């Protein structure tokens, strides 16, 4: 190679090295997708923005549209739609499914055995086939279960005896017992729980009768039946229908001078007498923490199912006064909320 040729080659190499590098655009990282399978109606945009679940996820670094995508589907109160909605989330290949109450997790678990599922407040997760055990779920499902121990109901009636020793007859305003499908396709009878609660009530020397509410239109008929039985006290179960007619229930209890007890603290704030039950918000936030861990690589099979750990007692002193009841100091000292 001649000297001129060598000089030209060196100059060309230097020019190539000096030229600006052309870099290929890096492919954008795919964001994980969280699927929300909601049995109820779609909330307002304001309610969605203020959702405690979404707020907790934001605190953990999951910002919608930046670090996480969310696909939400709503059954609008029709549980028959849950299987098709669960299948739609699976078809969209979401990375995690979050769902609530009992029918939602069962529908999701039937739809997929591979996509992780986190549930909130599902009853009897072992009996329904959602998990192998609380300590070792063993499958693609975990979450926070609803209280399934009748001793919690017994505690309410123990407090009733303390608050009103003379009370003997308790009307139970409840949802009809439901036989729910299991993941494997069988049926689990929830009615057995009602039998255990009835036994706990009898052991306290109380007489009870169930009055089932199946539709808002049946409320006045149920009220008439309760009034005819003439109870001393009224227990109201928290479920969708009682929430819809809460004011009418409290008004009925006041007009018939019933010692009314409830599951949620919102009832005494609305004029009811007394409540004892689970504090719901911490259980919801725990499921957000579980979703966070799953998105970061944890397996539901290794995340123990949890139970609610916070309970709250509330008493309305104005209502007690209207009933001629003097609330014992023992209850006032234990109450988390005393409404004057």
Residue frames as qw, qx, qy, qz and C-alpha x, y, z in Angstrom:
[[0.000, 0.891, 0.455, 0.000, 0.00, 0.00, 0.00],
 [0.421, 0.485, -0.027, 0.766, 1.42, 3.37, -1.06],
 [0.233, -0.184, -0.455, 0.840, 2.02, 6.22, 1.32],
 [0.275, -0.075, -0.151, -0.946, -0.78, 8.29, -0.26],
 [0.608, -0.274, -0.637, -0.387, -3.24, 5.45, -0.04],
 [0.506, -0.276, -0.680, 0.453, -2.32, 4.84, 3.63],
 [0.046, -0.079, -0.242, 0.966, -2.79, 8.57, 4.39],
 [0.449, -0.168, -0.361, -0.800, -6.26, 8.55, 2.77],
 [0.629, -0.292, -0.717, -0.069, -7.29, 5.46, 4.79],
 [0.373, -0.233, -0.563, 0.700, -6.20, 7.06, 8.07],
 [0.138, -0.003, 0.018, -0.990, -8.05, 10.28, 7.24],
 [0.555, -0.233, -0.537, -0.591, -11.24, 8.37, 6.39],
 [0.582, -0.303, -0.719, 0.228, -11.02, 6.38, 9.65],
 [0.205, -0.156, -0.392, 0.883, -10.53, 9.56, 11.69],
 [0.316, -0.103, -0.210, -0.919, -13.50, 11.20, 9.98],
 [0.608, -0.289, -0.676, -0.299, -15.66, 8.17, 10.77],
 [0.496, -0.295, -0.647, 0.498, -14.67, 8.23, 14.43],
 [0.070, -0.109, -0.198, 0.972, -15.32, 11.96, 14.67],
 [0.335, -0.293, -0.515, -0.733, -18.79, 11.72, 13.11],
 [0.496, -0.224, 0.413, -0.730, -21.75, 11.93, 15.52],
 [0.058, 0.017, 0.998, -0.022, -23.06, 8.51, 16.56],
 [0.563, -0.144, -0.331, -0.743, -26.50, 7.53, 15.40],
 [0.159, -0.064, 0.893, -0.417, -28.35, 5.70, 18.22],
 [0.327, -0.320, -0.781, -0.425, -31.42, 3.58, 17.82],
 [0.481, -0.426, 0.127, -0.756, -34.46, 4.60, 19.84],
 [0.002, 0.093, -0.943, 0.320, -34.84, 2.27, 22.83],
 [0.397, -0.417, -0.704, -0.416, -38.19, 0.47, 22.96],
 [0.358, -0.478, 0.252, -0.762, -40.43, 1.93, 25.66],
 [0.047, 0.048, -0.944, 0.323, -40.84, -0.33, 28.66],
 [0.440, -0.420, -0.638, -0.472, -44.32, -1.86, 28.88],
 [0.302, -0.368, 0.432, -0.766, -46.23, -0.65, 31.94],
 [0.041, -0.155, -0.970, 0.185, -47.82, -3.28, 34.19],
 [0.422, -0.302, -0.358, -0.777, -51.59, -3.42, 34.09],
 [0.126, 0.076, 0.814, -0.562, -53.84, -3.80, 37.13],
 [0.334, -0.321, -0.661, -0.590, -57.34, -5.10, 36.43],
 [0.248, -0.021, 0.572, -0.782, -60.11, -4.06, 38.82],
 [0.323, -0.297, -0.823, -0.360, -63.10, -6.43, 38.88],
 [0.170, -0.040, 0.432, -0.885, -65.80, -4.51, 40.76],
 [0.027, 0.399, 0.916, 0.009, -69.17, -6.15, 41.61],
 [0.057, 0.705, 0.474, -0.525, -70.88, -2.78, 42.19],
 [0.425, 0.858, 0.275, 0.085, -71.67, 0.24, 40.00],
 [0.581, 0.335, -0.024, 0.741, -69.11, 2.56, 38.49],
 [0.299, -0.681, -0.333, 0.579, -68.34, 5.45, 40.88],
 [0.254, 0.963, 0.082, -0.048, -68.19, 9.07, 39.83],
 [0.646, 0.546, -0.234, 0.479, -64.88, 10.38, 38.44],
 [0.182, -0.744, 0.356, -0.535, -64.41, 12.30, 41.71],
 [0.849, -0.398, 0.267, -0.223, -64.90, 9.15, 43.79],
 [0.934, 0.250, -0.055, 0.249, -62.49, 7.21, 41.57],
 [0.363, 0.700, -0.304, 0.535, -59.85, 9.92, 42.00],
 [0.348, -0.627, 0.436, -0.543, -60.24, 9.78, 45.79],
 [0.936, -0.100, -0.309, -0.139, -60.26, 5.98, 45.98],
 [0.552, -0.713, 0.429, -0.052, -58.23, 4.80, 49.01],
 [0.908, 0.044, 0.349, 0.229, -56.95, 1.87, 46.95],
 [0.597, 0.677, 0.081, 0.423, -55.59, 4.13, 44.22],
 [0.146, -0.926, 0.232, -0.262, -54.23, 6.63, 46.76],
 [0.754, -0.508, 0.410, 0.072, -52.35, 3.88, 48.56],
 [0.847, 0.278, 0.283, 0.354, -50.93, 2.58, 45.28],
 [0.317, 0.869, -0.057, 0.375, -49.74, 6.12, 44.46],
 [0.451, -0.816, 0.339, -0.125, -48.01, 6.29, 47.83],
 [0.834, -0.234, 0.464, 0.187, -46.22, 3.07, 46.92],
 [0.195, -0.482, 0.544, 0.659, -45.01, 4.54, 43.63],
 [0.315, 0.318, 0.828, 0.337, -47.66, 3.26, 41.24],
 [0.179, 0.488, 0.054, -0.852, -48.77, 6.35, 39.34],
 [0.626, 0.493, 0.602, -0.051, -51.55, 5.68, 36.86],
 [0.539, 0.839, 0.072, 0.009, -50.39, 6.40, 33.32],
 [0.101, 0.856, -0.501, 0.081, -46.73, 6.69, 34.37],
 [0.052, -0.417, 0.897, -0.137, -45.77, 3.52, 36.23],
 [0.266, 0.193, 0.924, -0.196, -49.07, 1.61, 36.10],
 [0.366, -0.101, -0.471, -0.796, -52.11, 1.17, 33.87],
 [0.318, 0.125, 0.775, -0.531, -55.52, 0.35, 35.36],
 [0.344, -0.141, -0.690, -0.621, -58.34, -1.48, 33.59],
 [0.295, 0.058, 0.658, -0.690, -61.64, -1.33, 35.48],
 [0.360, -0.222, -0.735, -0.530, -64.81, -3.35, 34.83],
 [0.320, -0.066, 0.498, -0.803, -68.08, -3.04, 36.78],
 [0.064, -0.248, -0.958, -0.133, -70.87, -5.59, 37.25],
 [0.307, -0.289, -0.123, -0.898, -73.35, -2.88, 38.33],
 [0.532, -0.189, 0.533, -0.630, -74.63, -5.09, 41.14],
 [0.911, 0.201, -0.086, -0.349, -75.35, -8.05, 38.81],
 [0.500, -0.525, 0.685, 0.070, -73.12, -10.91, 39.99],
 [0.843, 0.322, 0.430, 0.026, -74.10, -12.96, 36.92],
 [0.504, 0.853, -0.116, 0.069, -71.92, -10.61, 34.85],
 [0.420, -0.777, 0.460, 0.095, -68.77, -11.24, 36.89],
 [0.804, -0.051, 0.524, 0.278, -67.56, -14.33, 34.93],
 [0.605, 0.666, 0.277, 0.338, -67.64, -12.51, 31.57],
 [0.021, -0.978, 0.158, -0.138, -66.01, -9.41, 33.07],
 [0.641, -0.571, 0.485, 0.167, -63.28, -11.53, 34.65],
 [0.784, 0.239, 0.465, 0.334, -62.71, -13.21, 31.28],
 [0.377, 0.893, 0.097, 0.227, -62.40, -9.78, 29.62],
 [0.282, -0.884, 0.372, 0.015, -59.57, -8.82, 32.00],
 [0.757, -0.227, 0.562, 0.242, -57.82, -12.11, 31.30],
 [0.678, 0.579, 0.358, 0.276, -58.17, -11.48, 27.55],
 [0.150, 0.967, -0.102, 0.179, -56.50, -8.09, 28.04],
 [0.800, 0.142, -0.362, 0.457, -53.57, -9.88, 29.69],
 [0.289, -0.865, 0.168, -0.373, -53.56, -7.77, 32.83],
 [0.402, 0.420, -0.716, 0.386, -50.70, -8.46, 35.24],
 [0.044, -0.107, -0.810, 0.576, -52.79, -8.55, 38.44],
 [0.354, -0.530, -0.541, -0.549, -56.52, -8.72, 39.15],
 [0.024, 0.003, 0.617, -0.787, -57.93, -6.97, 42.25],
 [0.441, -0.385, -0.574, -0.572, -61.49, -7.80, 43.22],
 [0.192, -0.228, 0.554, -0.777, -63.80, -7.73, 46.22],
 [0.753, -0.086, 0.268, -0.594, -66.48, -9.57, 48.20],
 [0.643, -0.164, 0.748, -0.010, -67.01, -13.28, 47.60],
 [0.775, 0.512, 0.367, -0.039, -68.42, -13.69, 44.06],
 [0.316, 0.899, -0.281, -0.116, -65.70, -11.49, 42.51],
 [0.211, -0.605, 0.765, 0.064, -62.69, -13.58, 43.59],
 [0.690, 0.097, 0.715, -0.058, -64.46, -16.82, 42.65],
 [0.654, 0.729, 0.175, -0.106, -65.21, -15.51, 39.14],
 [0.170, 0.859, -0.476, -0.082, -61.61, -14.32, 38.74],
 [0.409, -0.430, 0.805, -0.004, -60.14, -17.62, 40.00],
 [0.750, 0.327, 0.570, -0.072, -62.33, -19.54, 37.58],
 [0.534, 0.838, -0.011, -0.113, -61.17, -17.34, 34.72],
 [0.471, 0.702, -0.488, 0.217, -57.42, -17.75, 35.30],
 [0.902, -0.394, -0.077, 0.158, -55.02, -20.03, 37.13],
 [0.722, 0.155, -0.032, 0.674, -51.96, -17.99, 36.22],
 [0.070, 0.651, -0.003, 0.755, -52.70, -14.26, 36.61],
 [0.255, -0.106, -0.678, 0.681, -52.21, -13.20, 40.26],
 [0.338, -0.655, -0.463, -0.492, -55.42, -12.25, 42.10],
 [0.154, 0.019, -0.580, 0.799, -55.71, -10.10, 45.24],
 [0.319, -0.595, -0.634, -0.378, -59.12, -10.09, 46.94],
 [0.069, -0.238, 0.400, -0.883, -60.74, -7.88, 49.54],
 [0.482, -0.031, 0.492, -0.724, -63.27, -9.20, 52.08],
 [0.665, 0.059, -0.623, -0.407, -64.11, -12.59, 50.58],
 [0.690, -0.381, 0.433, -0.438, -65.70, -15.03, 53.01],
 [0.889, -0.080, 0.447, -0.065, -64.59, -18.65, 53.38],
 [0.361, 0.729, -0.493, -0.309, -61.65, -18.54, 50.91],
 [0.168, -0.312, 0.935, 0.027, -60.54, -22.08, 51.79],
 [0.521, 0.298, 0.750, -0.277, -64.00, -23.63, 51.54],
 [0.561, 0.727, 0.098, -0.383, -64.63, -21.85, 48.22],
 [0.871, 0.185, 0.281, 0.358, -61.37, -23.20, 46.77],
 [0.238, 0.958, -0.112, 0.112, -59.65, -19.83, 46.41],
 [0.072, 0.707, -0.658, 0.250, -56.67, -20.88, 48.54],
 [0.678, 0.004, -0.729, 0.097, -55.29, -24.05, 50.09],
 [0.539, -0.558, -0.497, 0.389, -54.94, -22.44, 53.52],
 [0.085, -0.994, -0.075, 0.003, -54.64, -19.00, 55.09],
 [0.511, -0.695, 0.369, 0.346, -50.94, -19.45, 55.92],
 [0.289, -0.266, 0.728, 0.562, -50.02, -21.01, 52.57],
 [0.591, 0.477, 0.093, -0.644, -52.44, -19.99, 49.81],
 [0.580, -0.106, 0.776, 0.224, -50.61, -22.23, 47.36],
 [0.511, 0.587, 0.584, 0.232, -52.32, -20.86, 44.26],
 [0.321, 0.342, 0.211, 0.858, -52.55, -17.61, 42.29],
 [0.319, -0.735, -0.329, -0.500, -54.85, -16.00, 44.87],
 [0.419, -0.231, -0.577, 0.662, -54.40, -14.15, 48.17],
 [0.134, -0.609, -0.225, -0.749, -56.00, -11.23, 49.98],
 [0.142, -0.127, 0.595, -0.781, -57.84, -10.09, 53.09],
 [0.277, -0.337, -0.874, -0.212, -60.75, -12.33, 54.08],
 [0.455, -0.530, -0.064, -0.713, -63.98, -11.33, 55.75],
 [0.284, -0.300, 0.752, -0.514, -64.53, -12.39, 59.35],
 [0.640, -0.048, -0.654, -0.400, -66.00, -15.90, 59.30],
 [0.282, -0.039, -0.834, 0.472, -66.05, -16.54, 63.07],
 [0.378, -0.659, -0.541, -0.360, -69.52, -16.48, 64.72],
 [0.526, -0.444, -0.437, 0.579, -67.81, -15.34, 67.93],
 [0.137, 0.074, 0.067, 0.986, -67.78, -11.80, 66.51],
 [0.411, -0.457, -0.442, -0.654, -71.57, -11.83, 66.34],
 [0.644, -0.485, -0.567, 0.171, -71.71, -13.33, 69.82],
 [0.394, -0.126, -0.261, 0.872, -69.63, -10.40, 71.05],
 [0.167, -0.312, -0.229, -0.907, -72.29, -7.95, 69.80],
 [0.619, -0.500, -0.470, -0.382, -75.01, -9.73, 71.75],
 [0.626, -0.309, -0.475, 0.536, -72.83, -9.87, 74.86],
 [0.165, 0.031, -0.086, 0.982, -72.52, -6.10, 74.59],
 [0.400, -0.423, -0.418, -0.697, -76.29, -5.86, 74.09],
 [0.671, -0.489, -0.554, 0.065, -76.85, -7.70, 77.38],
 [0.483, -0.213, -0.300, 0.795, -74.42, -5.31, 79.05],
 [0.014, -0.154, -0.145, -0.977, -76.08, -2.25, 77.54],
 [0.604, -0.193, -0.077, -0.769, -79.67, -3.38, 78.11],
 [0.082, -0.171, 0.951, -0.244, -79.85, -6.26, 80.61],
 [0.538, 0.259, 0.558, -0.576, -83.63, -6.42, 80.30],
 [0.549, 0.444, -0.410, -0.578, -83.64, -7.13, 76.56],
 [0.647, -0.094, 0.748, -0.118, -84.76, -10.65, 75.69],
 [0.703, 0.491, 0.509, 0.068, -86.01, -10.71, 72.09],
 [0.153, -0.569, 0.402, 0.701, -83.81, -9.68, 69.15],
 [0.727, 0.623, 0.257, -0.133, -85.06, -9.25, 65.58],
 [0.497, -0.336, 0.521, 0.607, -82.34, -9.92, 63.01],
 [0.548, 0.773, 0.073, -0.312, -82.69, -7.88, 59.79],
 [0.482, -0.415, 0.669, 0.385, -80.45, -9.84, 57.43],
 [0.442, 0.438, -0.551, -0.556, -79.78, -10.84, 53.85],
 [0.962, 0.026, 0.027, -0.271, -81.11, -14.25, 52.74],
 [0.613, -0.431, 0.616, 0.242, -78.54, -17.06, 53.08],
 [0.592, 0.673, -0.289, -0.336, -76.82, -17.62, 49.76],
 [0.878, -0.095, 0.415, 0.217, -75.36, -20.79, 48.31],
 [0.208, 0.850, -0.341, -0.344, -72.34, -19.61, 46.34],
 [0.923, 0.353, -0.135, 0.074, -70.45, -21.55, 43.65],
 [0.651, -0.585, 0.334, 0.349, -66.94, -22.70, 44.48],
 [0.098, 0.683, -0.550, -0.471, -63.94, -22.37, 42.18],
 [0.190, -0.148, 0.949, 0.203, -64.17, -26.08, 41.36],
 [0.364, -0.125, -0.605, -0.698, -67.85, -25.81, 40.42],
 [0.321, -0.396, -0.842, 0.178, -69.56, -27.06, 43.56],
 [0.276, -0.730, -0.204, -0.591, -71.73, -25.08, 45.97],
 [0.329, 0.004, -0.659, 0.677, -70.93, -23.84, 49.47],
 [0.352, -0.707, -0.568, -0.232, -73.82, -23.30, 51.90],
 [0.132, 0.375, -0.323, 0.859, -73.46, -20.02, 53.80],
 [0.610, -0.531, -0.241, -0.536, -76.64, -20.80, 55.72],
 [0.788, -0.224, -0.492, 0.295, -74.63, -22.87, 58.19],
 [0.289, 0.204, -0.315, 0.881, -73.10, -19.65, 59.51],
 [0.425, -0.428, -0.082, -0.794, -76.56, -18.35, 60.44],
 [0.830, -0.346, -0.422, -0.114, -77.21, -21.54, 62.44],
 [0.645, -0.040, -0.434, 0.628, -74.01, -21.02, 64.44],
 [0.006, -0.303, 0.147, -0.941, -74.92, -17.40, 65.18],
 [0.641, -0.433, -0.278, -0.570, -78.38, -18.49, 66.32],
 [0.814, -0.258, -0.473, 0.220, -76.78, -20.94, 68.74],
 [0.408, 0.109, -0.334, 0.843, -74.49, -18.22, 70.12],
 [0.293, -0.399, -0.038, -0.868, -77.52, -15.96, 70.71],
 [0.784, -0.401, -0.370, -0.296, -79.46, -18.70, 72.53],
 [0.725, -0.091, -0.479, 0.486, -76.45, -19.42, 74.74],
 [0.141, 0.177, -0.263, 0.938, -76.71, -15.82, 75.99],
 [0.064, 0.440, 0.757, -0.478, -80.32, -16.34, 77.02],
 [0.270, 0.405, -0.093, -0.869, -81.74, -14.34, 74.11],
 [0.593, 0.436, 0.677, -0.023, -84.51, -15.26, 71.70],
 [0.007, 0.457, -0.386, -0.801, -84.01, -14.27, 68.07],
 [0.648, 0.515, 0.558, -0.054, -85.91, -14.38, 64.80],
 [0.341, -0.141, 0.488, 0.791, -84.57, -13.74, 61.31],
 [0.430, 0.772, 0.337, -0.326, -86.30, -11.27, 59.01],
 [0.574, -0.026, 0.505, 0.644, -84.80, -11.46, 55.53],
 [0.266, 0.788, 0.045, -0.553, -84.73, -8.44, 53.22],
 [0.664, 0.152, 0.603, 0.414, -84.58, -9.36, 49.54],
 [0.276, 0.513, 0.394, 0.711, -85.66, -6.08, 47.89],
 [0.019, 0.034, -0.236, 0.971, -86.28, -2.47, 48.82],
 [0.495, -0.254, -0.374, -0.742, -89.95, -2.95, 47.93],
 [0.681, -0.309, -0.664, 0.000, -90.23, -5.56, 50.72],
 [0.239, 0.232, -0.517, 0.788, -89.05, -3.19, 53.45],
 [0.461, -0.280, 0.154, -0.828, -92.46, -2.12, 54.76],
 [0.873, -0.139, -0.377, -0.278, -93.67, -5.72, 54.82],
 [0.663, 0.081, -0.584, 0.461, -90.58, -6.69, 56.82],
 [0.041, -0.292, 0.375, -0.879, -91.10, -3.74, 59.19],
 [0.693, -0.274, -0.092, -0.661, -94.69, -4.87, 59.78],
 [0.874, -0.072, -0.480, 0.014, -93.57, -8.43, 60.55],
 [0.438, 0.181, -0.551, 0.687, -90.91, -7.20, 62.99],
 [0.280, -0.302, 0.237, -0.880, -93.35, -4.91, 64.77],
 [0.814, -0.224, -0.270, -0.464, -95.87, -7.74, 65.08],
 [0.787, -0.014, -0.549, 0.281, -93.25, -9.97, 66.73],
 [0.384, -0.885, 0.005, -0.262, -92.58, -7.11, 69.22],
 [0.791, 0.065, -0.338, 0.505, -88.84, -7.50, 69.88],
 [0.436, -0.825, -0.092, 0.347, -86.84, -5.54, 72.45],
 [0.273, -0.646, 0.434, 0.565, -83.88, -5.08, 70.13],
 [0.758, 0.639, 0.097, -0.087, -83.03, -4.97, 66.44],
 [0.519, -0.438, 0.514, 0.524, -79.79, -6.14, 64.85],
 [0.602, 0.758, 0.026, -0.251, -79.13, -4.88, 61.31],
 [0.784, -0.067, 0.409, 0.463, -76.68, -6.65, 59.04],
 [0.066, 0.714, -0.286, -0.636, -74.56, -4.49, 56.73],
 [0.515, 0.161, 0.722, 0.434, -75.26, -5.34, 53.11],
 [0.144, 0.159, 0.417, 0.883, -76.22, -3.51, 49.93],
 [0.242, -0.621, -0.607, -0.433, -79.97, -3.27, 50.61],
 [0.466, -0.717, -0.406, 0.323, -79.71, -2.10, 54.21],
 [0.383, -0.251, 0.090, 0.885, -77.23, 0.55, 53.10],
 [0.025, 0.359, 0.520, 0.775, -79.75, 1.84, 50.55],
 [0.429, -0.662, -0.426, -0.442, -82.52, 2.23, 53.14],
 [0.463, -0.010, -0.589, 0.662, -80.41, 3.11, 56.19],
 [0.159, -0.175, 0.207, -0.949, -82.43, 6.19, 57.18],
 [0.693, -0.240, -0.322, -0.599, -85.72, 4.31, 57.01],
 [0.736, -0.138, -0.636, 0.186, -84.30, 1.56, 59.20],
 [0.272, 0.025, -0.491, 0.827, -83.05, 3.99, 61.84],
 [0.381, -0.201, -0.015, -0.903, -86.39, 5.86, 61.76],
 [0.762, -0.228, -0.514, -0.322, -88.23, 2.55, 62.24],
 [0.605, -0.099, -0.634, 0.471, -86.04, 1.65, 65.21],
 [0.041, 0.085, -0.333, 0.938, -86.64, 5.06, 66.80],
 [0.524, -0.214, -0.189, -0.803, -90.40, 5.05, 66.24],
 [0.846, -0.245, -0.430, -0.199, -90.69, 1.59, 67.84],
 [0.406, -0.770, 0.403, -0.283, -88.19, 2.39, 70.62],
 [0.986, 0.055, -0.113, 0.109, -85.96, -0.55, 69.71],
 [0.477, -0.711, 0.439, 0.274, -82.46, -1.06, 71.08],
 [0.798, 0.601, -0.025, -0.028, -80.71, -1.15, 67.72],
 [0.548, -0.564, 0.509, 0.348, -77.26, -2.62, 67.10],
 [0.670, 0.723, -0.097, -0.136, -75.26, -2.55, 63.89],
 [0.904, 0.022, 0.096, 0.416, -72.04, -3.75, 62.28],
 [0.520, 0.398, 0.073, 0.752, -70.67, -0.39, 61.11],
 [0.279, -0.376, -0.353, 0.810, -69.85, 2.85, 62.94],
 [0.048, -0.158, -0.348, -0.923, -71.77, 4.91, 60.36],
 [0.364, -0.540, -0.709, -0.272, -75.11, 3.78, 61.80],
 [0.396, -0.631, -0.457, 0.486, -74.74, 5.46, 65.25],
 [0.202, -0.211, 0.129, 0.948, -73.54, 8.58, 63.45],
 [0.216, -0.241, -0.558, -0.764, -76.86, 8.48, 61.56],
 [0.543, -0.343, 0.101, -0.760, -78.93, 8.13, 64.75],
 [0.831, -0.115, -0.539, -0.071, -78.62, 4.42, 65.52],
 [0.657, -0.736, 0.083, -0.141, -77.81, 3.38, 69.08],
 [0.578, -0.588, 0.556, 0.106, -74.80, 1.10, 69.00],
 [0.818, 0.509, -0.255, -0.081, -72.32, -0.62, 66.68],
 [0.532, -0.579, 0.601, 0.144, -69.43, -3.02, 66.93],
 [0.887, 0.411, 0.206, 0.036, -67.54, -4.31, 63.95],
 [0.746, 0.013, 0.246, 0.619, -64.54, -4.36, 61.68],
 [0.030, 0.807, -0.127, -0.576, -62.81, -1.12, 60.68],
 [0.820, 0.486, 0.297, 0.045, -62.90, -1.51, 56.92],
 [0.324, 0.915, -0.233, -0.049, -60.30, 0.98, 55.61],
 [0.300, -0.653, 0.689, 0.092, -57.15, -0.76, 56.95],
 [0.740, 0.088, 0.665, 0.051, -58.22, -4.00, 55.28],
 [0.615, 0.771, 0.165, -0.001, -58.51, -2.24, 51.92],
 [0.071, 0.900, -0.428, -0.036, -55.08, -0.66, 52.28],
 [0.586, -0.383, 0.710, 0.077, -53.55, -4.07, 53.07],
 [0.780, 0.401, 0.472, 0.095, -54.78, -5.40, 49.73],
 [0.375, 0.916, -0.137, 0.021, -53.07, -2.44, 48.01],
 [0.296, -0.717, 0.630, 0.039, -49.85, -3.45, 49.76],
 [0.748, 0.000, 0.660, 0.067, -50.33, -6.99, 48.46],
 [0.655, 0.727, 0.198, 0.050, -50.81, -5.71, 44.90],
 [0.056, 0.918, -0.393, -0.018, -47.60, -3.71, 45.30],
 [0.505, -0.473, 0.719, 0.063, -45.64, -6.78, 46.39],
 [0.774, 0.307, 0.551, 0.062, -47.06, -8.88, 43.54],
 [0.495, 0.869, 0.004, 0.017, -46.19, -6.23, 40.95],
 [0.043, -0.832, 0.552, -0.031, -42.64, -6.28, 42.32],
 [0.444, 0.394, -0.801, -0.077, -42.35, -10.04, 41.88],
 [0.341, -0.158, 0.803, -0.462, -43.95, -11.74, 44.90],
 [0.338, -0.126, -0.842, -0.402, -46.19, -14.75, 44.29],
 [0.609, -0.391, -0.011, -0.690, -49.70, -14.90, 45.80],
 [0.868, -0.119, -0.481, -0.018, -49.01, -18.51, 46.78],
 [0.592, 0.030, -0.489, 0.640, -46.40, -17.20, 49.24],
 [0.104, -0.307, 0.188, -0.927, -48.44, -14.28, 50.69],
 [0.066, -0.289, -0.897, 0.330, -50.62, -15.43, 53.62],
 [0.229, -0.635, -0.511, -0.532, -54.30, -14.54, 53.56],
 [0.110, 0.088, -0.499, 0.855, -55.00, -11.97, 56.27],
 [0.228, -0.669, -0.707, -0.034, -57.99, -11.26, 58.50],
 [0.082, -0.812, -0.042, -0.576, -59.20, -7.84, 59.70],
 [0.579, -0.095, -0.563, 0.582, -57.39, -6.81, 62.87],
 [0.001, -0.054, 0.250, -0.967, -59.08, -3.52, 63.79],
 [0.198, -0.586, -0.778, -0.108, -62.48, -3.35, 65.48],
 [0.006, -0.215, 0.108, -0.970, -64.49, -0.32, 66.46],
 [0.164, -0.569, -0.779, 0.205, -67.27, 0.31, 68.96],
 [0.024, -0.233, -0.079, -0.969, -69.55, 3.34, 68.72],
 [0.131, -0.565, -0.779, 0.240, -72.48, 4.50, 70.84],
 [0.028, -0.509, -0.241, -0.826, -74.90, 7.39, 70.39],
 [0.137, -0.185, -0.676, 0.699, -75.68, 8.93, 73.79],
 [0.367, 0.091, -0.002, -0.926, -78.53, 11.09, 72.46],
 [0.641, -0.046, -0.615, -0.457, -80.27, 7.97, 71.13],
 [0.426, -0.120, -0.824, 0.354, -79.65, 6.14, 74.42],
 [0.079, 0.125, 0.432, -0.890, -81.24, 9.04, 76.30],
 [0.526, 0.037, -0.257, -0.810, -84.30, 8.97, 74.05],
 [0.685, -0.080, -0.699, -0.188, -84.69, 5.26, 74.90],
 [0.641, -0.669, 0.113, -0.359, -84.29, 5.87, 78.60],
 [0.938, -0.017, -0.203, 0.281, -81.03, 3.91, 78.70],
 [0.278, -0.894, 0.347, 0.051, -78.07, 4.80, 80.85],
 [0.778, 0.474, -0.396, 0.121, -74.96, 3.61, 79.02],
 [0.839, -0.500, -0.032, 0.214, -72.72, 1.72, 81.47],
 [0.137, -0.889, 0.392, 0.190, -69.32, 3.21, 82.20],
 [0.665, -0.222, 0.664, 0.260, -67.75, -0.08, 81.12],
 [0.614, 0.564, 0.482, 0.270, -69.03, 0.50, 77.56],
 [0.132, 0.991, -0.004, -0.008, -68.16, 4.20, 77.51],
 [0.414, -0.723, 0.495, 0.248, -64.57, 3.41, 78.47],
 [0.613, -0.035, 0.711, 0.343, -64.24, 0.86, 75.68],
 [0.522, 0.760, 0.386, -0.035, -66.08, 2.81, 72.96],
 [0.542, 0.038, 0.284, 0.790, -63.92, 4.20, 70.17],
 [0.037, -0.300, -0.254, -0.919, -66.56, 6.79, 69.28],
 [0.049, -0.535, -0.711, 0.453, -69.08, 8.35, 71.66],
 [0.046, 0.420, 0.425, 0.800, -71.60, 10.48, 69.80],
 [0.006, 0.228, 0.535, -0.813, -73.19, 13.14, 72.03]]
